[in-house]
């Protein structure tokens, strides 16, 4: 997948925002949202390797 794919960029930006939110407020809801988005990205673009 292209590195400048608009959908992938949008998903990664959402993930960055959720990680920042989780850093400031580490609770179960924020963690769930972050993990769920990581799973979505892994399903949509498995070669992205976002989950680490």
C-alpha positions, 0 to 999 in steps of 0.5 A: 500500500502506498505510504501517502494513501489518504485512508491510511493517513487518516487512520494513523492520525486517529491512532496518534490522537488516541495514543496521546489521549491515552497518555494523558488519561489512561483509562479502559475506554481510551485503551479500548478505543486505541486497541480497536483502531489498531485492530482495524488498521491491521485488518485493513492494511496488514503490511502496515505493522502498526501494532507493536 
